[in-house]
Amino acid sequence: MHYFEETEVRERLRVPDLIAAMRRVMMEFSTGKWQQPLRGVLAQHGGFFGVMPASGESMGIKMVTYYPGNAGTALPTHMAVIALFDPRTGEPLALMDGRYITEMRTAAVSAVATDALAAGDAKVLTLIGAGVQARSHLEVLPHVRAFAEVRVWNRNWERAERFARENGIKAMPLEAAVRDADVVVTATSSHEPILKGEWLKKGAHVNAVGAARPHWRELDDAVMANVVVVDSYQGAQSESGDVILSGSTPYAELGEILNGSKPTPTNKTTVFKSLGMAVQDVATAKLVYDAAKWKTRE
């Protein structure tokens, strides 16, 4: 059984293929084609250890750690390993590093949500946060919208300016960065609301990928009063502080929008609350595994 280091995962994973795979798996999940129990989480030494199994067209499990105290050190805040199995026979197929998969599948699902929910002529993208997820969203979202301007804000202003210089975008104060933006990504470690609904233009789209615990929030009640789409009803109602603490009732799962069982909201301000799902990780791992098998045959 082969172990895929992160370098090999990077070599095999292509953004257009990943976006297509995430669109497909979200549709399949919302039509009941996958089994996925709620993520199991253990708190440990100021961090979290999560166990995320899923079974459908593929089968596997991600074991992931989130240690926010690693920020600013040589270690990432998120680290993971994914084990992939044959769902027909139970045969173990591969182990692979899951850090990069977590990073990229999150942005790819945001791209799917953006393509479904954001205005077709969206031109201004704002990134709230200047870490790993800001970087991956900056790479992936232009695959679904042609942005003419990209802005970034970070609580550490020096980091925001450095991120802006490295990527040829604008570092701006928070409110100014959000005003008149067409697409906003919140990718922070904030435990309190950082994005205010009064700043959002009518018809804007928000991808909220932080605040993955029941008592953490990135979005205030005014943001959550808009049309809220989630990756999983069960996950959102159990794990999302933004949903739980605001008392919001999600309009739909993303998969329901994609497969047409819920109408796409038009001319509405939309929020995609993303918690990350095992089905996404397993489907991405299978994409890497299949790409490696194809390369071996060449």
C-alpha positions in Angstrom: 0.0 0.0 0.0 1.6 3.2 -1.2 1.9 6.3 1.0 1.5 9.6 -0.9 3.7 12.4 0.5 2.4 15.9 0.1 4.7 16.5 -2.9 3.2 13.6 -4.7 -0.4 14.7 -3.8 0.4 18.1 -5.3 1.7 16.6 -8.5 -1.5 14.6 -9.0 -4.1 17.1 -8.1 -5.4 19.5 -10.8 -7.7 22.4 -9.9 -10.3 22.0 -12.7 -10.6 18.2 -12.0 -10.9 18.9 -8.3 -13.7 21.5 -8.8 -15.6 19.1 -11.0 -15.2 16.3 -8.4 -16.4 18.5 -5.6 -19.4 19.6 -7.6 -20.3 15.9 -8.3 -19.7 14.7 -4.7 -21.8 17.5 -3.2 -24.7 16.6 -5.5 -24.3 12.9 -4.6 -24.2 13.6 -0.9 -27.5 15.5 -1.0 -29.2 12.7 -2.9 -28.2 10.1 -0.3 -25.4 8.4 -2.2 -22.9 8.7 0.6 -22.8 7.6 4.2 -21.1 10.1 6.5 -21.4 10.1 10.3 -20.9 13.4 12.1 -17.2 14.2 12.6 -15.8 12.9 15.9 -13.7 15.5 17.7 -11.5 15.1 20.7 -9.9 18.2 22.5 -6.2 17.7 23.3 -3.6 20.1 24.6 -5.3 23.2 23.2 -5.9 21.5 19.9 -8.5 19.2 18.3 -8.2 15.7 16.8 -11.0 14.9 14.3 -12.0 11.5 12.8 -13.9 11.7 9.5 -15.1 8.5 7.7 -17.2 8.4 4.5 -18.4 5.7 2.2 -20.0 5.9 -1.3 -18.4 5.6 -4.7 -15.2 5.6 -2.7 -14.5 4.8 1.0 -12.0 6.2 3.4 -11.3 8.1 6.5 -9.4 11.3 7.3 -7.7 11.8 10.6 -7.1 15.5 11.1 -5.6 17.7 13.8 -6.2 21.4 14.3 -3.7 23.1 16.6 -4.2 26.9 16.4 -1.2 27.4 18.6 1.0 26.2 15.8 0.4 29.5 13.9 3.7 31.3 13.4 5.8 28.1 14.0 7.3 25.6 11.6 4.2 23.4 12.0 0.9 24.0 10.1 -2.2 24.5 12.2 -4.0 21.8 10.2 -2.4 18.3 9.6 -4.0 15.2 8.3 -3.7 11.6 7.0 -6.2 10.0 4.7 -6.7 6.2 4.4 -8.4 5.1 1.2 -10.2 1.7 0.8 -12.0 -0.2 -2.0 -15.7 0.0 -1.1 -16.5 -3.3 -2.9 -13.9 -5.5 -1.1 -12.7 -3.5 1.9 -9.1 -3.7 0.6 -6.8 -0.8 1.8 -5.6 1.1 -1.3 -3.5 4.0 -0.1 -2.5 6.3 2.7 -1.8 9.9 1.8 -0.9 13.2 3.5 -4.1 15.1 3.9 -2.9 18.6 4.7 -2.8 19.8 1.1 -6.1 17.9 0.3 -7.8 19.8 3.1 -6.5 23.1 1.9 -7.5 22.6 -1.7 -10.8 20.8 -1.4 -12.0 23.6 0.8 -11.3 26.2 -1.8 -12.7 24.0 -4.6 -16.0 23.6 -2.7 -16.1 27.4 -2.3 -15.5 27.7 -6.0 -18.5 25.4 -6.7 -20.6 27.5 -4.3 -19.4 30.7 -5.9 -20.2 29.4 -9.4 -23.7 28.5 -8.2 -24.6 31.5 -6.1 -22.4 34.5 -7.0 -23.4 37.0 -9.7 -22.1 36.0 -13.1 -20.3 39.3 -13.5 -18.7 39.3 -10.1 -15.5 41.4 -10.3 -14.3 42.2 -6.8 -13.0 39.5 -4.4 -12.2 40.2 -0.8 -10.2 37.8 1.4 -10.6 38.2 5.1 -7.6 36.4 6.5 -4.1 36.0 5.0 -3.3 32.4 5.7 -3.4 29.0 4.0 -7.1 29.3 3.0 -6.7 32.8 1.7 -3.9 31.5 -0.5 -5.9 28.5 -1.8 -9.0 30.6 -2.4 -7.0 33.1 -4.3 -5.7 30.3 -6.5 -8.9 28.5 -7.1 -11.8 31.0 -7.2 -10.5 32.6 -10.5 -11.4 29.3 -12.2 -15.1 30.2 -11.8 -15.1 34.0 -12.0 -13.0 36.6 -13.7 -12.0 39.0 -10.9 -10.7 42.4 -11.8 -9.7 43.3 -8.3 -8.7 41.3 -5.2 -8.5 42.7 -1.7 -7.1 41.3 1.5 -7.4 42.1 5.2 -5.8 40.4 8.2 -5.8 41.2 11.9 -2.0 41.3 11.6 -1.7 44.2 9.2 1.9 43.5 8.4 0.9 40.0 7.3 -1.9 41.4 5.1 0.6 43.8 3.4 3.1 41.0 2.9 0.4 38.7 1.4 -0.8 41.5 -0.9 2.8 42.2 -2.1 3.4 38.5 -2.8 0.2 38.1 -4.8 -0.2 41.5 -6.5 -3.4 42.4 -4.7 -4.6 45.2 -2.4 -4.3 45.2 1.4 -7.2 47.3 2.8 -9.0 48.1 6.1 -11.7 45.5 6.9 -14.9 47.5 6.2 -13.5 49.2 3.1 -12.4 45.8 1.8 -15.9 44.4 2.2 -17.9 47.4 0.9 -19.0 46.8 -2.8 -17.2 43.4 -2.9 -19.0 40.8 -5.0 -17.5 37.8 -3.3 -16.2 37.7 0.3 -14.2 34.8 1.8 -13.9 34.6 5.6 -11.0 32.4 6.5 -9.9 33.3 10.0 -9.4 31.8 13.4 -11.7 34.3 15.0 -14.1 33.1 17.7 -16.2 36.3 17.5 -18.1 37.8 14.6 -15.7 39.7 12.3 -17.9 40.3 9.2 -20.8 42.6 9.6 -23.9 42.3 7.4 -24.3 46.0 7.1 -21.1 46.1 5.0 -22.3 43.7 2.3 -23.6 44.9 -0.9 -27.0 43.5 -2.0 -26.4 40.4 -4.0 -22.9 39.7 -2.7 -21.8 36.1 -2.0 -19.9 35.0 1.2 -17.9 31.9 1.5 -17.4 31.3 5.3 -14.8 28.6 5.9 -13.6 29.4 9.5 -15.4 29.1 12.8 -15.8 25.3 12.7 -16.8 24.8 16.3 -20.3 25.3 18.0 -19.2 28.3 20.0 -17.0 30.1 17.4 -18.3 32.7 14.9 -17.0 34.8 12.0 -20.4 36.2 10.9 -22.7 38.5 12.8 -26.5 38.0 12.9 -27.1 40.4 10.0 -24.9 38.3 7.7 -26.7 35.2 8.8 -30.1 36.8 8.1 -29.4 36.4 4.4 -29.9 33.2 2.4 -27.7 30.6 4.1 -26.5 27.5 2.2 -24.6 24.8 4.0 -22.5 21.8 3.0 -24.5 19.5 5.3 -27.5 20.2 7.5 -26.3 17.8 10.2 -22.9 19.3 10.3 -24.1 22.9 10.3 -26.6 22.3 13.1 -24.1 20.4 15.2 -20.8 22.2 14.6 -21.3 25.7 13.2 -21.4 28.5 15.7 -22.5 30.9 13.0 -25.6 28.8 12.4 -26.3 27.7 16.0 -25.7 31.0 17.8 -27.5 33.1 15.2 -30.6 30.9 15.2 -30.4 30.8 11.4 -32.3 28.1 9.5 -30.3 27.1 6.4 -32.1 27.4 3.1 -30.5 24.5 1.4 -27.5 22.2 1.2 -25.2 23.2 -1.6 -25.9 19.8 -3.3 -29.6 20.6 -3.3 -28.9 23.8 -5.3 -26.6 21.9 -7.7 -29.0 19.1 -8.4 -32.1 21.4 -8.7 -34.1 20.1 -5.7 -33.9 23.6 -4.3 -34.2 26.7 -6.5 -31.1 28.8 -6.9 -31.7 32.1 -5.1 -31.6 35.0 -7.5 -30.7 38.6 -6.7 -30.1 37.7 -3.1 -27.2 38.1 -0.8 -26.0 34.5 -0.1 -23.8 32.9 2.5 -22.2 29.5 2.0 -21.2 28.1 5.4 -18.5 25.5 4.8 -17.4 23.2 7.6 -15.6 20.6 5.5 -16.8 17.1 5.0 -15.3 13.6 4.9 -17.0 12.9 1.5 -14.9 15.8 0.0 -11.7 14.4 1.5 -12.3 10.8 0.3 -13.4 11.9 -3.2 -10.2 14.1 -3.5 -8.0 11.2 -2.2 -9.6 8.9 -4.9 -8.8 11.6 -7.5 -5.2 11.5 -6.5 -5.1 7.7 -6.4 -6.7 7.4 -9.8 -4.3 10.0 -11.3 -1.3 8.0 -9.9 -2.7 4.8 -11.4 -3.1 6.4 -14.8 0.4 7.8 -14.7 1.7 4.3 -13.8 0.1 2.8 -16.9 1.7 5.4 -19.2 
